[in-house]
């Protein structure tokens, strides 16, 4: 394993140096692009990760994006001890490969929820909670184009002590149906730096680009979570309009509990983390029809 993984890339995730080992320079370049905002020049990693793909000529990251059924494995090394972290065949069961935030020391510093987050032009931190294909990335891109900063696309990292949103930047997924909704998306896709393309069984082709390749972005910084928004695309019910209403704390807690990433943190600590978030953030539910509403108007009226 160590001999085959002859190329490495160094990252810094929230103060923890992580070294990734892969089998080719080509894959190392792919990971440098994917986590370009977390690259580091460290030489003393606290955690080392090894990737392996069996029976395929694709790299680990290509095997995931192409959703093939090659056997994949991830190994974790700490204190010179190598252990199997995860092994899987089906793309739908892929755990997050990096950073290893479900394990110490990262799970002592951060906790994560499956949500998107942005910082508005006025400095407010907003967490968007929604199932897949409800418009999280589309609305986040519109807020960034209005002068905001991206903080996360799919997994939102929060500081365990203060419930601040920590920047965790990876490429965002742009669907074909979204390309014409916001200015600059079609040009950005045409000029993709790295051909990261995957296919959704629901929406078809998805292009993966960094926010700063789509438009100029304000710099991402740790931001207080000022608002938690539950997104609900209601189709034709609103006839092109949208509505922002108060979300009850119980409703928000129930939804967030379902989205907390398994971190092996005791339940009492998870509830304490949720309480910190719910006690400091406004709770809202946004009902809208993504297919017909004015995205720019939605952003100005609800998050301006």
N, C-alpha and C positions, 0 to 999 in steps of 0.2 A: 504493500500500500504506500508506504513512505517513499520507496524507490520510484514507483510509477508516477506519483504526484511530484513532478520535478520543477513545477513553476508555482510561484506564490505571489499573493497580493496582500498588502497590509491596509487595514482599516482602523478607524477609531469610532466606536459606537458609544456615545454618551460617557466618554472618559475611560472606556475599557478597550485596550488594544487587542484586535483580533486578526490573526493571520489565516488566510485561505490558501489551501494547497490544491492545485488542479494538474491535469496531465498534459496541457499544451499551452503555448504562448497565446494561441488563438483564443482559448477559453479565458485565460487571464485577462486579455483585452476586453472580452465581453463583460466580465465582472467589474473591471475598472470603470467601464461605461455605466453599468447598471447602478453601481454605488459610488458614482464619481463625487458626490457631495460628502462622502464619508471616508475618502482616501486619506492615508496617513503615512508618514515616513518612519514610523516606529520600528525598532529593531528588537524589542523585548515584548512579545505578545503574551497576554494572560491566557488567551484561549487560541487553540489552533483547530481548524476545521478541514477535513479531507473529503472530497467528493469522488464518487466512483459510479460509472455507468457500465453495465455488463451487456455484451451482445449488441452494441450499437456503435456506429462511427460518429454519432452526434455527441457534442459536449453535454454536460449535465444541464446547463441552462437551455440549450436547444431542445433537448429531450423533453423538458417540461413544456416549453412553448409550443412544440409540435404535438404534444399530448400523445406521444407514442407509449408503448407498453414495455419498454426496456427496463430491466431491473436496475434500480437506482439505490444508492446507499450513501449515508453521511456518517462520518466518524468524528468524534470530538476528542481532542487531546488536551489535558491539563496536568501539570506536574509530571510530564513524561509518561502519563498513562493514557493509552488509546482505547476508546470504547465506542461501540456501535451506538449511534444516536438515533438513526431512523433508517428503515429500508422499506421500499414500496415499489409497486409496478404501475398502478393506475395513477394518472395525472391528478384525478380528483382528490386523492388522499395525500398529496404532497404537503408536508409541513413547511412552514417558512424556513428556508435554508439559512438565511442570515438576517439580522444578527441572532445569535442563540439566546434570545431574551427570556426564554422559559427556564433557563438554567442559571445558577450562580456563576459569576457575581452580578450579572446583568439583572436577574430577577430581584435582586436586593435594591436596585437603583430605580428601575422603571417597571411600569405595568402597561398593558396594551389592550386596546379594544379594536374590534373590526369596524373602523369608521374613517372618514376623511376629515381633514382639518385645514383651516386657512386663517391668516391674519388679515383683517380688512385694512383699507387705507387709513382708517381712523385708529388702528391699533387694537381692535377687538379680536380676541381669539374665538373662533367658531368651530364646533365639532358637528359634523353632519353624520347622523345615524340613519341607516336605511339598508334594506336588503339589496342584493345586486340589481343593477339595471334600473335604478330609480332616479338617476340624475346627479349623483354625488359629484362625479368628476366634471360634468358639464357646468354645474353651478359653481364649483370651485374654480374652474378655469375662468368663468365670467368675473368672479370676484378678483382674481389675480389680474385680469385685463383691466379692471377698474382701479388698479393701483395697489392691490393687496399682495400678500406673499403666501406661497404654498408652504404648508407645514407637514402634510402627509397626504397620501392618496388613498390607501386602502387599510393600512394599520396605523392607528394613532398611538404614539408613545407619550405617556404621562409620567412626570416626576413623582415618585412615591411619597415624597415628603410634602409637596406643595400643590399637587394636582396641576402643575403647569404643563402645557403642551410642548414637547421637545421636538425640534425639527427632525423628521425622518423622511428623507427625500429619495424616492425611487421613481422610475418612469410611470407616467399616468397612462391609462388606457383610453384611446380615442376610437370610438366606434364609427362605422361608415355613416350612420344616420346623424352623427354629431358634427360631421365635417362642415356642413353648410350652416350650422347654427351660430358659430362664432367666427369672427374674422381671423384670418391667419392660419387656421387649422389645415386647410388643404395644402397651402404652401409648405407648412412645417412637415407634413407627411411626405410630400414630394422630395424634400431635402433631408430625409432622415439620415442621421449620422451612422447609426447601427441598425441593420434590418431586423429589428425585433417585431415580429408579427405573430399573433396567435389567432385562434378562432374560437368564438363563443358559440355553443350550441343554441343559444337564445338569439343573439344579435348578429352573428356572422363575424367577419374580419375585425380584429382589434389591433390598432397600431400603438406601440409603446414608445413614448417620448418623454423626455424630461420637460417639466414646465418651462424652464428657461430656454428651451429650444422652440417653444411655441410663441412666446412673447417675452418682453422684458419684465423682470420680476423684482419686486422689493426684496431686500435680503431677509432670509428666514432667521428668526431669533426665538428663543424660548418665550412663550406667551401665556398669560393667564387665560384659562378657559372661561370666557365671559358668557358664552351661550352654547347650549346643546340643542340642536334642531333635529327633530324627527321628520324626515322627508317622506312624502306620500304622493306618488304620481297616480292621480285618480282618473286618468283617461279623459273622456269627454264630459265627465260630471260637471266640471267647472266652466266648460265652454270657453277655454282659453284664458281664464282669469286665474287667480291664486289667492290663498287665504292663509294668514299667519295667526295662529291662536295659541293660547297658553296650554302647556302640557303639564299635567299633574305630577308632583314628585313621585308618587307611587307608580304611575305609568312609565315615567322616565327610568326609574330604578329597575322595573321589570324588564324593559327593553335592553338597558345597558348590561344587566346581569347575563343576558343571553349572548352578549357580544364580547365579554371579557375573555381574552385569550388565556388558555390554560398555562399558568405560570408556576404551578406547584406551591403557590402562596396559600396559607391557611385561609379558610372561608372568612374568619373574623377580620383578617387583614384586607381581603377583597371588599368586604362591606364597609370597612373604614375608608378605603380608597374611594369607593363610590360616594360615600357620605361627603367627603371633602369636595368632590366634583359637584354634587347636587346642591351643596350649601353655598357654593360660590358662583354658580352659573345660572343665567336665565334659562328657563325651559320652554321651548316652543315647538309647535307642530306646524309644518308648512304643507298645505295641500295645493297641488298645482297640476296642470296638464302640460307636460314637457313638450308634447308634440306641437302645441299651438301657442303657448304663452310667450310673451316678450321676455327673453332671458335678461336682457339689459335692464328692462323696467323692473323685473322681479328683484334683481340685485340692488337697484337704487332704492326701491320702496321698502325692502325688508332688511337690507344689510348695509345701506349707505351711511 
